[in-house]
Amino acid sequence: MPLFQLILIALIQGITEFLPVSSSGHLILLPGLTGLEDQGQVIDVAVHIGTLAAVMIYFWSDVREGLAGLPRALTGCTDTPGSKLALGLIIATIPTVLFGAVLHFTGLSDALRSMTVIGWTMLGFGLVLYWADQKGAEVKQAGDWGVRDALVMGLWQMLALIPGTSRSGITITGARQLGYTREDGARIAMLMSIPTIIASGVLLGTEVALEANTALIRDAGIAAVLAMVAALAALSLMMRLLRSVSFTPYVIYRVILGVVLLAIAYGS
């Protein structure tokens, strides 16, 4: 694959994975809007691994605390911050894994990969994010996250499997609707991405492992590293901006892109 295309894919994935604008939607649109060859699932898995590394690096203190509490969480004990976080992440991931399995094995995941679907989800869920961000109270912090809120946010996250929805966007929507501050809601949403990306990586990775060859492995490595760097930069910028800026700029982008995509889809 040309280096330019690898860089483009990695930048798109890295920048959009943690911004509430849908990385999967942008990657699906890339071949159709540019005429470039579809990158394939191997590269998709690679750039997701890159963004996984980025979020683990950025939130390493939370990740380390969650890993330390995982053994106790698996027994149902939540008497430490780490075990409480680990149990919450497990519960929040279950709806997405179950819904993802249904979409995958029924073939619906392929049927949803269309410009029309992405246009409507970009527009619709962008407006839902705006509503939740403007109306949601800011009375909860990350330390308040418990089993009930984890399940609610997990159900919101489940919708992210529809292309164009945005995993970070829909989980942030759920967090704001529950009353979390913008910064802490985004922090929880980013941590929720870790087991979700791992689960999707395992599912896709087992399917594409036999496709890999030396050249493809090299391309995948380049894409993963570039995606990690781009994701770290985007994540760091967004978390800093949330101290003083709402999610409205992302909503405006989603609405404009959604309208453009729908105009193209229905006009063709």
Secondary structure, DSSP 8 states (H G I E B T S, - for coil): --HHHHHHHHHHHHHHTTTTT-HHHHHHHHHHHH-----HHHHHHHHHHHHHHHHHHHTHHHHHHHHHHHHHHHTT---SHHHHHHHHHHHHHHHHHHHHHHHHHHTHHHHT-SHHHHHHHHHHHHHHHHHHHHH----B-GGG--HHHHHHHHHHHHGGGSTTS-HHHHHHHHHHHHTB-HHHHHHHHHHHHHHHHHHHHHHHHHHHGGG--HHHHHHHHHHHHHHHHHHHHHHHHHHHHTTT--SHHHHHHHHHHHHHHHHHHHH-
